Amino acid sequence: MPVLKCSTKLQLLEKILMGSFPESLKVYGAVMNINRGNPFRKEVVVDSWPDFKAVITRRQREKEVDDCDHYTNAYAVFYKDLQAYRELLEERDTINWGQIFQLQGLQAGIYETSIAVARSKQVDVKVSSFQMVIHLDPDTLPDVRLQMDPAPRLAYLDISHASLLSETWSRGGTEQCRRYLANLICCFPSICVLDDNGQPISWGLTDQFATMIHGYTLLEHRRKGYNRLVATTLAKKLHSQGFPAQGNVLEKNVPSITLLKSMNAQFLPCHFFRVIHTPLCFLAIHHL
């Protein structure tokens, strides 16, 4: 189980992953961040090198983690051979099965393998599935200008905004989530619209896999075009830094799907899977 630490190998891996789009996008985004300063302290594990059949990105093992923080304890997965991926997953030092964590990827075998392996490790598995979208060409993004006086005030999110973001996120509301969002704000591109008091009323940010997440506008400020302005601005920002402007959306989220179509987003044939693994001992504690 090689851990790729050599910058030359990591640069080569980034190029190789481009040849396996779109299924490799999650790992590709994580590797891009590693090769550009590694602000989230990730590392790459492969089954073999250079002719790998499975690759996993994970948090560096020497970094302190909260065993209940599945936001930070997140792995991205891409495989060319499902059996090779299963064998890598089962290796003793690949995954920390003693904590709550998530696996992300764009291949259905990720979920199927998690069920098979987790059963023997006394770990519960829950999966969420999303449509995957990407803005491949920045020239196809709309030029958004809102007819307002004064014009919307665009800015970057600040660490002080993390609590608001956690409270309004469907996956949020915990201290682990607040810390995670604060870390994302510090590490990766974000955009928000500020009100007259300098508080965000609409925003979007980028996660550790270079994915646009948590696009949100406060209820009283909706239907004014802020979401489209924020999402377009953030996508252009990612393109300017060489990243693929990728995102995901629930199939039943009609307003977001309508927004993405208006931005000329490409809906990919593969689905995004987020698989959360929880050791049964954590579930037992929760139910006490």
C-alpha positions in Angstrom: 0.0 0.0 0.0 2.2 2.9 -1.2 1.6 6.4 0.2 2.5 8.9 -2.5 4.7 11.6 -1.0 6.9 12.5 -4.0 5.7 15.7 -5.6 6.7 14.4 -9.1 4.5 11.3 -8.6 1.6 13.4 -7.3 1.9 15.7 -10.3 1.9 12.7 -12.6 -1.2 11.2 -10.8 -3.1 14.5 -11.4 -2.4 14.2 -15.1 -3.4 10.5 -15.1 -6.7 11.1 -13.3 -7.7 13.7 -16.0 -7.9 10.7 -18.4 -10.6 9.1 -16.3 -13.1 11.9 -16.1 -15.7 12.1 -14.8 -15.4 9.2 -12.5 -12.1 10.4 -11.0 -13.3 14.0 -10.4 -13.5 13.7 -6.5 -10.0 12.3 -6.2 -8.7 14.6 -8.9 -9.9 17.7 -6.9 -8.3 16.4 -3.7 -5.0 15.7 -5.5 -5.1 19.2 -7.1 -5.4 20.7 -3.6 -2.5 18.6 -2.4 -0.3 19.7 -5.3 -1.2 23.4 -4.6 0.0 23.7 -1.0 -2.1 20.9 0.6 -4.0 23.3 3.0 -6.2 20.5 4.2 -3.3 18.1 5.0 -4.3 15.2 2.8 -2.3 12.3 1.4 -2.8 9.7 -1.3 -2.8 5.9 -1.0 -2.7 3.6 -4.0 -2.7 -0.2 -4.4 0.4 0.0 -6.5 2.5 2.5 -8.5 2.7 3.5 -11.2 0.1 1.1 -12.6 -2.5 1.7 -9.9 -5.9 0.1 -10.0 -7.3 2.0 -7.0 -6.5 5.3 -5.3 -7.8 6.8 -2.1 -7.2 10.3 -0.7 -7.3 10.7 3.1 -6.4 13.0 6.0 -2.7 12.7 6.9 -2.4 10.2 9.8 -0.2 12.4 12.0 -2.9 15.1 12.2 -5.1 15.2 15.2 -8.7 14.4 14.4 -12.1 14.2 16.2 -13.3 10.6 15.8 -16.9 11.9 15.5 -16.1 14.4 12.8 -17.1 12.7 9.6 -16.9 16.0 7.7 -13.1 16.2 8.1 -12.6 12.4 8.2 -13.4 12.1 4.6 -11.9 9.9 1.8 -12.2 10.3 -1.9 -12.1 7.1 -4.0 -11.5 6.1 -7.6 -10.8 2.6 -8.9 -10.1 1.0 -12.2 -10.7 -2.5 -10.8 -13.3 -3.1 -8.1 -11.5 -6.0 -6.5 -8.3 -4.0 -6.2 -10.3 -1.3 -4.5 -11.9 -3.8 -2.1 -8.5 -5.2 -1.2 -7.1 -1.7 -0.6 -10.0 -0.9 1.6 -9.5 -4.0 3.6 -5.8 -3.4 4.3 -5.2 -2.7 7.9 -3.8 0.8 7.6 -5.8 2.2 4.8 -8.9 3.3 6.7 -9.4 4.2 10.3 -12.5 2.0 11.0 -12.6 3.1 14.6 -14.0 6.6 13.8 -17.0 8.0 12.0 -16.0 8.8 8.4 -17.2 9.2 4.9 -16.2 7.9 1.5 -16.9 10.0 -1.6 -16.8 9.0 -5.2 -18.6 8.7 -8.5 -18.8 4.9 -8.9 -21.6 2.7 -7.6 -19.1 0.0 -6.5 -18.0 2.3 -3.6 -21.2 1.9 -1.8 -21.5 -1.8 -2.6 -18.0 -2.5 -1.3 -18.6 -0.5 1.8 -21.6 -2.7 2.7 -19.6 -5.8 2.2 -16.5 -4.7 4.1 -18.2 -2.8 6.9 -20.3 -5.8 8.0 -17.3 -7.6 9.2 -16.0 -4.6 11.0 -19.1 -3.8 13.1 -19.7 -0.6 11.2 -23.1 0.9 10.0 -23.3 2.3 6.5 -25.6 5.0 5.1 -25.4 6.4 1.6 -26.7 9.5 -0.1 -26.8 9.8 -3.9 -26.7 13.0 -6.0 -26.6 14.2 -9.5 -23.2 15.4 -10.5 -22.7 18.6 -12.5 -19.7 20.4 -14.0 -19.0 23.7 -15.7 -16.4 22.6 -18.2 -16.0 25.8 -20.2 -15.9 29.1 -18.3 -17.0 30.9 -21.5 -20.4 29.2 -21.3 -21.0 30.7 -17.8 -23.5 33.5 -17.9 -22.5 37.1 -17.3 -24.7 37.9 -14.3 -25.5 41.5 -13.6 -28.3 42.3 -11.1 -30.1 45.5 -11.7 -30.0 46.9 -8.2 -29.0 50.2 -6.6 -26.7 49.9 -4.9 -25.1 46.9 -6.6 -24.7 43.7 -4.6 -21.6 43.7 -2.4 -19.5 40.6 -3.2 -16.8 39.4 -0.8 -15.1 36.3 0.5 -16.5 34.4 3.5 -14.8 35.0 6.8 -14.2 32.5 9.6 -16.7 34.5 11.7 -19.5 33.4 9.3 -19.0 29.6 10.1 -21.7 29.5 12.7 -24.3 30.9 10.3 -23.3 28.5 7.6 -23.5 25.5 9.9 -27.0 26.6 11.2 -28.4 26.9 7.6 -26.8 23.8 6.1 -28.9 20.7 5.9 -25.9 18.6 7.1 -24.9 21.1 9.8 -25.8 22.2 13.3 -23.0 20.5 15.2 -19.7 21.8 16.5 -17.8 19.5 14.2 -19.6 21.0 11.2 -18.9 24.6 12.4 -15.2 23.8 12.8 -15.1 22.1 9.4 -16.8 25.0 7.6 -14.4 27.4 9.3 -11.5 25.3 8.0 -12.9 25.3 4.5 -13.3 29.1 4.6 -9.7 29.5 5.6 -8.4 27.0 2.9 -10.5 27.3 -0.2 -12.3 29.7 -2.5 -15.6 31.1 -1.4 -18.0 34.0 -2.4 -20.8 35.7 -0.6 -23.1 38.7 -0.9 -23.0 41.0 2.1 -25.9 43.2 3.5 -25.5 46.8 4.7 -24.2 45.5 8.0 -21.5 43.4 6.4 -23.3 40.1 7.1 -23.6 37.4 4.5 -27.1 36.9 3.0 -26.1 34.5 0.1 -23.0 32.4 -0.3 -21.2 29.4 -1.8 -17.9 27.8 -0.9 -15.5 25.0 -1.9 -14.7 21.8 -0.1 -11.6 19.6 0.3 -12.4 17.9 -3.0 -12.6 21.1 -5.0 -16.4 20.8 -5.1 -18.8 23.8 -4.8 -21.0 23.2 -1.8 -23.6 24.8 0.4 -25.0 27.4 -2.0 -27.6 29.2 0.1 -29.5 32.4 0.3 -31.3 33.5 3.5 -35.1 33.2 3.1 -35.9 36.9 3.2 -33.5 37.6 0.4 -34.5 34.9 -2.1 -35.8 35.4 -5.7 -33.5 38.3 -6.3 -30.8 36.4 -8.3 -28.2 36.2 -5.6 -27.8 32.4 -5.9 -27.0 32.7 -9.6 -24.6 35.5 -9.0 -22.7 33.7 -6.3 -22.6 30.3 -8.1 -21.4 31.9 -11.3 -18.8 34.0 -9.6 -17.4 31.1 -7.6 -17.3 28.8 -10.7 -15.3 31.5 -12.6 -13.0 31.8 -9.6 -12.3 28.1 -9.6 -11.7 28.1 -13.4 -9.2 31.0 -13.0 -7.2 28.9 -10.6 -7.3 25.8 -12.9 -9.9 23.8 -11.0 -12.9 22.0 -12.5 -16.0 23.8 -11.4 -17.9 20.8 -10.1 -20.9 20.4 -7.9 -23.7 18.0 -6.9 -27.4 18.3 -6.4 -30.3 16.2 -5.1 -32.5 14.9 -7.9 -35.6 16.4 -6.1 -34.0 19.8 -5.6 -35.9 21.4 -8.5 -34.9 25.1 -7.8 -31.2 24.2 -7.7 -31.4 22.1 -10.9 -33.2 25.0 -12.6 -30.5 27.3 -11.5 -27.7 25.0 -12.8 -29.4 24.6 -16.1 -29.6 28.4 -16.4 -25.8 28.5 -15.9 -25.3 26.0 -18.8 -24.0 23.3 -16.3 -23.4 19.8 -17.8 -25.2 17.1 -15.9 -22.9 14.0 -15.8 -24.0 10.5 -16.4 -22.4 9.2 -13.2 -23.9 9.8 -9.8 -22.0 11.2 -6.7 -22.1 8.9 -3.7 -21.4 10.0 -0.1 -21.2 6.9 2.2 -21.1 7.6 5.9 -19.6 4.9 8.1 -20.4 4.8 11.8 -18.9 2.1 14.2 -21.8 0.4 16.0 -20.2 1.4 19.4 -20.9 5.1 18.4 -24.5 4.3 17.7 -24.8 2.5 21.0 -23.5 5.6 22.9 -25.9 7.8 21.0 -28.9 5.7 22.0 -28.0 5.6 25.7 
